């Protein structure tokens, strides 16, 4: 392990404030930082002493000088260093929205407990070389650099503005990983092969380029649907492993062309109409079933309709390929290339028949041209991604 340089909080954010205010902020930030580190340890999220040392040395506020907070009446409010509660917010164990595009979140700083559990799942050792997909603020890259050394870390970010900003923040603290602007789905071949790859944005399937850029035995930790897959890479572009037990709700991967938003399709005549087995309220809100839906019907969006204070009276489901379904008054109407509500009902039947399994009972097998999520074992119930 190559340790990072010693740093003082006052270097993180130059400020025109009076010297006393700078010292007070530095002391308060150090205290909030220490409390977060101890919380992550006490909660069981942070168990590896080498990662605890990294978390204790990298200040989150250096990478999140401001974040966006949703207002109760709608809209967003920017929280900065000068806003009361800034430090308690930036050192809370929660994700923080750090960029809005057309009023929609397009980048964030992930929840610290989820970050450290994913980092520990990489099983890196001294000398490991890691590729990070989605640099974002640079905080996660800083943790990797602190643990492994900057020369062992490469990071890819699709947003050139974010990449440049993260590069500056990292350099301000003495970290110099390779931060490149590009589509993370392509990996970063010039620096391959890697011992591990970690993604901090959401995917519907593992990009084909990744297994080929890791050494056999290398580890991929990636959000797939609403879970985190941990895969061990074999030769020939194959990889296999299980989902980690914790939930995972990352912003979806962005291509160079946009945010990935998919609007409800214009109303059209249904191709199919039948009685609904599963009503519009369904089992939604059951976290384990929501995860299964995210991999059994990848890319689907749901929206419920209910009067104020009333029960759900209708549900819509749709996705980018033009498939759609609407459930209301005991009937389901569907259209497009896939019968979405048929897939939802089939997933629910499997879920209840197998004892309402949690994420850790699911696995993922990746091979060229095929990716399958399975329950309990590779020859159990399975869903193609």
C-alpha positions in Angstrom: 0.0 0.0 0.0 1.2 3.5 -0.9 0.0 5.8 1.8 -1.3 9.3 0.8 0.2 12.5 2.0 -0.7 14.0 5.3 -3.4 16.7 4.7 -5.1 19.5 6.7 -8.7 20.3 6.3 -7.9 24.0 5.6 -6.4 23.0 2.3 -9.6 21.5 1.0 -11.6 24.7 0.2 -9.8 28.0 0.0 -12.1 30.6 1.7 -12.0 34.4 2.1 -13.4 34.0 5.6 -11.5 35.4 8.6 -8.8 33.1 10.0 -10.9 32.3 13.1 -13.8 31.1 10.9 -11.5 28.9 8.9 -10.1 27.2 12.0 -13.6 26.7 13.4 -14.8 25.2 10.2 -11.7 22.9 10.0 -12.3 21.7 13.6 -16.0 21.2 13.1 -15.3 19.3 9.8 -12.7 17.1 11.4 -15.2 16.2 14.2 -18.0 15.5 11.8 -15.7 13.4 9.6 -14.5 11.3 12.6 -18.1 10.7 13.7 -19.0 9.4 10.3 -16.0 7.1 10.3 -17.0 5.7 13.7 -20.6 5.3 12.7 -19.7 3.3 9.6 -17.5 1.1 11.8 -20.1 0.6 14.5 -22.9 -0.2 12.0 -20.8 -3.0 10.5 -20.6 -1.4 7.1 -16.8 -0.7 7.5 -14.9 -3.8 8.7 -11.5 -3.8 7.0 -8.9 -1.8 8.9 -7.2 -0.7 5.7 -10.4 0.8 4.3 -11.2 2.4 7.7 -7.9 4.1 7.5 -8.7 5.4 4.0 -12.2 6.6 5.1 -10.6 8.4 8.1 -8.1 10.2 5.9 -10.3 11.4 3.0 -12.7 14.2 3.9 -16.0 14.0 2.0 -16.6 17.7 2.2 -13.5 18.3 0.0 -15.4 16.6 -2.8 -18.9 17.9 -2.0 -18.5 21.7 -1.4 -22.3 22.0 -2.2 -25.2 19.7 -2.7 -28.8 20.0 -3.7 -31.7 19.3 -1.3 -35.2 18.8 -2.5 -37.8 21.2 -0.9 -41.1 19.9 0.6 -43.1 22.1 -1.8 -41.1 21.1 -4.8 -37.9 22.4 -6.4 -34.3 22.3 -5.1 -32.2 24.3 -2.6 -28.5 24.5 -2.8 -26.7 23.7 0.5 -23.2 25.2 0.7 -20.5 25.6 3.3 -22.2 28.8 4.4 -25.6 27.1 4.8 -26.5 26.1 8.4 -26.4 22.3 8.6 -24.0 21.9 5.7 -21.4 19.7 7.7 -24.1 17.6 9.3 -25.6 17.0 5.9 -22.3 16.3 4.0 -21.2 13.8 6.8 -24.5 12.1 7.1 -24.8 8.5 5.9 -27.0 9.4 2.9 -26.6 10.1 -0.8 -26.3 13.7 -1.9 -27.4 15.1 -5.2 -24.6 17.1 -6.6 -25.7 18.0 -10.1 -29.0 18.9 -11.8 -29.7 18.9 -15.5 -33.0 20.5 -16.6 -34.1 20.2 -13.0 -33.3 16.4 -12.8 -30.5 14.8 -10.7 -27.7 13.6 -13.0 -24.9 13.1 -10.5 -24.6 12.4 -6.8 -22.2 11.4 -4.0 -23.3 7.9 -3.0 -24.3 6.9 0.5 -21.1 6.3 2.4 -22.2 3.0 4.0 -23.0 1.6 0.5 -19.7 2.9 -0.9 -17.5 1.2 1.7 -19.4 -2.1 1.5 -18.9 -2.1 -2.3 -15.2 -1.2 -1.9 -14.6 -4.0 0.6 -16.4 -6.4 -1.7 -13.6 -5.8 -4.3 -11.2 -7.8 -2.1 -8.3 -5.7 -3.3 -4.8 -6.2 -1.9 -1.7 -4.0 -2.0 -0.7 -3.6 -5.6 -4.1 -4.2 -7.1 -5.1 -2.1 -10.1 -8.7 -0.9 -10.2 -10.9 0.8 -12.8 -13.7 2.9 -11.5 -16.7 3.7 -13.7 -18.4 7.0 -13.0 -16.0 9.4 -11.3 -18.7 11.8 -10.2 -17.4 14.0 -7.4 -14.1 12.1 -7.1 -14.7 11.0 -3.5 -14.7 7.3 -4.3 -11.6 7.6 -6.5 -9.9 9.3 -3.6 -10.7 6.4 -1.3 -9.2 4.0 -3.9 -6.1 6.2 -4.2 -5.7 6.4 -0.4 -5.9 2.6 -0.2 -3.9 1.6 -3.2 -1.9 4.6 -4.5 -2.8 6.9 -7.3 -0.8 5.0 -9.9 -3.1 1.9 -9.3 -6.4 3.7 -10.1 -8.1 4.8 -13.3 -11.5 6.4 -13.4 -13.9 7.0 -16.3 -16.6 9.8 -16.3 -18.9 10.5 -19.3 -19.4 14.1 -18.2 -16.3 16.2 -19.1 -17.2 19.0 -16.7 -17.5 16.5 -13.8 -14.3 14.7 -14.8 -12.3 18.0 -14.9 -13.8 19.1 -11.5 -13.0 15.8 -9.9 -9.5 15.9 -11.2 -8.9 19.3 -9.7 -10.3 18.2 -6.3 -8.3 15.1 -6.3 -5.1 17.0 -7.1 -5.8 19.5 -4.4 -5.5 16.6 -1.9 -2.4 15.1 -3.5 -4.2 12.3 -5.5 -3.3 11.9 -9.2 -5.3 8.9 -10.6 -5.9 8.7 -14.3 -9.3 10.4 -14.8 -10.5 10.2 -18.4 -13.7 11.4 -20.1 -15.5 8.7 -21.9 -18.3 6.2 -21.9 -17.7 3.8 -18.9 -19.5 1.0 -20.8 -16.4 0.8 -22.9 -14.1 0.4 -19.9 -10.6 1.9 -20.4 -8.5 -0.5 -22.5 -5.3 1.5 -22.5 -4.7 0.8 -18.8 -6.0 -2.8 -18.8 -5.8 -5.4 -17.5 -7.3 -4.6 -14.1 -7.6 -6.7 -10.9 -11.0 -5.1 -10.0 -13.7 -2.9 -11.4 -16.2 -0.9 -9.5 -19.2 1.0 -11.0 -21.1 3.7 -9.1 -24.0 4.2 -11.5 -26.8 1.8 -12.3 -26.8 -0.7 -15.2 -29.4 -3.1 -16.6 -26.6 -5.6 -17.6 -22.8 -5.9 -17.4 -21.2 -4.1 -20.4 -19.6 -6.7 -22.7 -16.2 -4.9 -22.7 -15.6 -5.3 -19.0 -14.7 -8.9 -18.4 -12.1 -8.8 -21.2 -10.3 -6.0 -19.4 -9.9 -7.9 -16.1 -7.4 -10.6 -15.3 -8.9 -14.0 -14.6 -9.9 -14.0 -11.0 -10.6 -10.3 -11.0 -13.7 -8.9 -9.3 -16.4 -6.7 -10.7 -18.8 -4.9 -8.3 -21.6 -3.2 -10.2 -25.1 -2.1 -9.5 -27.4 -4.2 -11.7 -31.1 -3.3 -11.3 -31.7 -2.5 -7.6 -28.9 -4.7 -6.3 -25.1 -5.0 -6.5 -23.6 -7.9 -8.4 -20.2 -9.2 -7.3 -18.7 -11.2 -10.1 -15.5 -13.2 -10.4 -14.1 -13.1 -13.9 -13.0 -16.2 -15.8 -11.4 -16.4 -19.2 -13.3 -16.0 -22.5 -15.3 -13.0 -21.4 -17.2 -15.0 -18.7 -18.0 -13.9 -15.1 -20.2 -15.2 -12.4 -21.2 -14.4 -8.8 -24.0 -13.4 -6.5 -25.7 -10.2 -5.5 -24.7 -8.5 -2.2 -27.4 -8.4 0.4 -27.8 -4.6 0.6 -30.0 -2.5 -1.5 -28.6 -0.4 -4.3 -30.3 2.6 -5.9 -27.9 4.4 -8.2 -28.6 6.9 -10.9 -28.7 5.1 -14.2 -25.6 5.2 -16.5 -25.5 8.1 -18.8 -24.4 7.9 -22.4 -22.8 10.8 -24.2 -26.2 11.8 -25.5 -28.4 12.3 -22.5 -29.7 11.4 -19.1 -31.6 8.2 -20.0 -35.0 9.6 -19.1 -37.9 7.6 -20.6 -41.4 9.3 -20.8 -44.7 7.5 -20.6 -45.6 6.7 -24.2 -48.5 8.4 -25.9 -51.7 6.6 -25.3 -52.5 4.0 -27.9 -54.9 1.1 -28.5 -53.9 -1.9 -26.5 -52.7 -5.1 -28.2 -54.0 -7.2 -25.3 -56.7 -6.8 -22.6 -57.5 -9.3 -19.8 -58.4 -9.6 -16.1 -55.4 -8.7 -13.9 -54.2 -11.4 -11.5 -52.1 -8.8 -9.6 -53.9 -5.5 -8.8 -52.5 -2.0 -9.4 -51.3 -1.8 -5.8 -49.4 -5.1 -6.2 -46.6 -5.8 -3.8 -44.8 -2.6 -4.6 -42.8 -1.3 -1.7 -41.6 -4.8 -0.8 -37.9 -4.1 -1.3 -36.9 -7.7 -2.1 -39.6 -8.0 -4.8 -38.8 -4.6 -6.2 -35.2 -5.9 -6.7 -36.5 -9.0 -8.5 -38.7 -6.8 -10.8 -35.6 -4.7 -11.6 -33.8 -7.7 -13.1 -36.8 -9.7 -14.3 -38.3 -6.8 -16.2 -35.2 -4.6 -16.7 -35.7 -1.0 -17.6 -39.3 -0.9 -16.6 -40.8 2.3 -15.0 -43.8 2.3 -12.7 -46.2 5.0 -11.7 -49.2 4.6 -9.4 -52.3 6.7 -9.4 -54.2 7.3 -6.1 -56.4 10.1 -4.7 -55.0 12.1 -1.8 -55.1 9.8 1.2 -56.7 7.0 -0.8 -55.6 3.6 -2.0 -53.9 3.0 -5.4 -56.6 2.9 -8.1 -54.4 2.4 -11.2 -50.8 1.6 -12.1 -48.8 2.2 -15.3 -45.7 0.4 -16.4 -43.5 1.3 -19.4 -40.0 1.1 -20.8 -37.9 2.5 -23.6 -38.7 -0.2 -26.2 -42.3 1.0 -26.4 -43.8 -1.7 -24.2 -46.5 -0.4 -21.8 -49.3 -1.6 -19.5 -52.0 0.0 -17.5 -53.9 -1.8 -14.7 -57.2 -0.4 -13.5 -60.5 -1.7 -12.2 -59.4 -5.3 -12.4 -58.2 -5.1 -16.0 -54.8 -4.9 -17.6 -54.3 -3.3 -21.0 -50.9 -3.9 -22.6 -49.1 -3.0 -25.8 -45.7 -3.0 -27.5 -43.2 -5.7 -28.0 -43.3 -7.1 -24.4 -46.3 -7.8 -22.3 -45.0 -6.1 -19.2 -47.8 -7.0 -16.7 -47.5 -10.6 -17.7 -43.8 -10.5 -16.8 -44.6 -8.7 -13.5 -47.2 -11.3 -12.5 -44.8 -14.2 -13.4 -42.1 -12.7 -11.3 -44.4 -12.3 -8.4 -45.6 -15.9 -8.6 -42.0 -17.1 -8.6 -41.2 -14.8 -5.7 -44.0 -16.1 -3.5 -43.4 -19.7 -4.5 -39.7 -19.5 -3.4 -40.3 -17.9 0.0 -39.8 -14.2 -0.9 -36.1 -14.5 -1.4 -33.7 -11.6 -0.6 -31.0 -10.3 -2.9 -28.3 -12.6 -1.6 -30.1 -15.7 -3.0 -29.8 -14.3 -6.5 -26.8 -14.6 -8.8 -25.6 -13.5 -12.3 -23.8 -15.4 -15.0 -22.2 -13.5 -17.8 -20.9 -15.0 -21.0 -20.5 -13.5 -24.5 -23.9 -12.9 -25.9 -25.9 -14.0 -22.8 -26.5 -12.7 -19.3 -28.8 -14.6 -16.8 -29.9 -13.7 -13.3 -30.8 -16.8 -11.4 -32.3 -17.8 -8.1 -30.3 -20.0 -5.7 -28.2 -21.7 -8.4 -27.4 -21.3 -12.1 -29.8 -24.0 -12.9 -32.6 -22.5 -10.9 -35.3 -20.1 -12.1 -33.6 -17.5 -14.4 -34.2 -14.3 -16.2 -32.4 -13.1 -19.3 -31.0 -9.6 -19.1 
